[in-house]
Amino acid sequence: MIKLRYLHLIHRWLGIGLGLFVLLWFLSGLVMLFVGYPQLTQAERLSYLEALKLQQVKLDAAQAWASTGKLGQPENVRLAMQAQRPAYYFLQNGKWWSAWADVNGAIKITETLATKSAEQFQGHAKATETLLIDHDQWSISSSLNGHRPLYRVALNDAEASELYVSSHTGEVVLDTHRTERAWNWLGSVIHWIYFTPLRMERELWRQIVLWLAFGGVTLATLGLWLGIQRIRFNRRYSGDRITPYHGWARWHHIIGLTTGIFCVTWLLSGWLSLTPFGWFSERSLTIEESERWAGSLLTVQEMKLPVLSSVTNIPVTSIKEIEWVKFAGNAYILAKSEPQDLLIDSKSGTLVAPLSAAALQLQASKLQTNKLQANVAIDSANWLTNGDLYFHQDTQKIPKVLRITFADVPKTSYYVDARTTEILASQDSRSRIYRWLFNGLHRMDIPPLGDQLLARRITIFVLSAGGILLTLAGIALGWRRVRRKRTQ
């Protein structure tokens, strides 16, 4: 009995200390169902880009790279329009650099150029203010590190847009709007405790959120266990009641019994998303895997730009951006347009048909090998037309993906776009567990709800409403307890 009393005390004081945090997590999570954290998607970026004028390109990638004064080879090269002129963008060691494609010389990104880039991107608005910043509330993402510092350009449009322009390339890399920013203060910022001064200290932020979430898991787990201990169905309490409590305590007990499992799993999955102890996480391609898939290092000398006159189906004038890629030792041009991406032979300029399963498997067979073991055999290769439980193909608008699974212990699998040779995703046993623990338990991405957005949102709303009511009742009890302590 003494031990049980201590558990009640722990639950009570955890509730007093963390109840408001848990309530805000539930409320902000509902906001995030409709308004995500500001980002510039690939589709949005392409839609705003000017069509690439290939006839204006006078320099190849090697010549443009030399004009930047950088040594070695870039890891990624793109060609697009900048201020109505073609420009090359080079990524090396996590930093982006740029050079003109029509004349020899690196691009100097000034405040004037950044402002013009933002105005052209938006198309119908004028800049009211341009500031050079390193970070702010909406540009914390590490994906923007290669472009810092950033020019933040405020526009006079109806949405009160603010665009962020790279000081290395002059590209718009992030867009935000007044409504989006306002809702995010009630959504993502609260949910992730994403306040700029704290978030800038990445490990400190992670530890704070990690321990707060762990406290929430402990609170909910203790509450559920204690609630089960106190319920009586056969030998009921006086008045034929199944709970000994009255008032707020009664509601807290009953709601906790009905929604307690969801609260525990939801808080637990949120905690696990921070990868405590490195248990589970999403899988990313290693540098070695990327190199084996390419076959050899892609050099700027291989990045040729032939006449693309033989490209059919999509007019050359609809190409917005060009990127060079390598697969199985061969260099290709990946021409990006709004309808779809095109894979083009970099020597002949002809359109490359989607690769066969045999060709993709042959190169994939080189992925799972190292100095300590021979090649691991491929267990299966299947064409997917609508994705599977671990890859949502429909959201990426990709008609045909080959899933290649190996016979290794973690059953490593790769999802390959046959049109572009790109490995879109990779999974193993740890990342599959993470998918169910986070996407499944936290986002309710489980059959049959996974493909039914409306049904999934309704389910989350109902379950979250139970969590909100449970937490409100707990906060009321905690507040009453604190007031009583203060008056004694």
C-alpha positions, 0 to 999 in steps of 0.5 A: 500500500505504501508503494502504491501511495508513492506511485500516486504521488509521482503521478500527481506531481508529474501531472502538476509539472507536465500537464500543461505541456501535454495539453499543448502537445495535443492542441498543437498537434491538431493544428499541425494536421492542417498547417505544416512547418514552412518549407519550399517543396520541389513542386512549388520551386519548379512552378515558380522557376523560369523556363530554362533558355538553353540557347543562352548557355555558352559555358559548360559545367567544367568552365563554370566551376573553374571560374568559382576558384574552387578546387576538387570536384562538386558533389552536385551540379544544377543549371537554371535561370537566375535574373533571366540568365542561365546559371550553374549551382555547385554543391561542395562540402555542404556549401553551395556556389554559383557561376554564370553560364553565359559569361565566365565568372562567379555570381556575386549575390548582392542585396539588389540581386536577392531582392530582384530574385524574390520579386521575380519568384513571386511575380506580382509583388514588390519588396518592402524590406531586405535583410541579411540574416543567419537564422530566424524562427522559420529558417532554422532547418539544417537543410538551409545551412549550405545557403547561409547567410540568407536574405529575408525579403518582405513583399507587399502582397496580400499574403504578406509573404517573406522569401528567403534567398541564398547568399551563395546562389541567389535562389529562393530557398524558403517561402512563408506567408502571414497565415502560415506563420501565425498558425505555426506559432500555435502548431509546430513551434509549440509542439516541437518547442521550436523557439529560435534561441533554444533550437539554435542549441541543437543538442540542448534542445533535443535533451530538453524535449527528450526528457519532457516527452519521457516525463509525459510517457511516465505520467500517462503510463502510471495514470493508466496503470493506477486507473486500472487498479482502482476500477471495479466492475464486480465488487463495486463502490457505494452507489453502484459506481465503478470508480471511487472518485467524484467530480473532476477526479471521476472524469479524469479516471473514466476518460483515462481508462477509455483514452489512456492507451492512446495517450501512452502510445502517442506520447511514447511514439513522440518520444521515440521520434527523437531517437533516444539511445539510437534505438530506431530511426529512418534509414538514409543511404550511406556515402558508400551506397551512393558511390556504388549506385553511381558506379564512379565519381561524377566529374564536371568534365562529364557534365556535357550539355548536348543539343536536346532537339530529339527529346520528345513528349515534353517540349524542351521549352518546359524544362525548368532545371537541369541536374547531372546524375550518374548511374552504373558508370554512365553520366545522364542529364536529369531535366526537371519540368512540372509535368515530369522529370526526364532522363537524357543521355548526356552524349547524344541528347536523346531521351532515355527510356525507363530502365528495366528491372534487370538493369536496376537489379544488376547495379543494386547487387553491388550495394550490399557488399563490403570487405568482410562479406561477399555480395548479398543476394537479392531476395525479390524485386517487385514493381509497385504502382501504388507504393506499399506500407513503407513507401507512399508512392501516390504522394510523390506522383511516380507511376512506376517504382521498383522495390529491390529487397536483399536477403541480408539479416535486416532485409534491406530494401531500396525503392528505385524510380525507373525513369530517373535511376534515383533511389527514392527511399531505403528501409531495413528492419530498424526503420520499419519498426520506426515507421510503425512506432512513429507514423503508425502510433503518432500519425495514425498511418495504419491500414485502413486509415493510411490512404484515407486522409479524412478518416485519419484526421477524424480518428486523430481528432476524436482520440486527441479530444479524449487526450485534451479532456483527460489532461484538462481534468488532470490540470484542474485536479492539480491546480486544486491540489496546489491551491490547497497546499498554499492555503495550509 
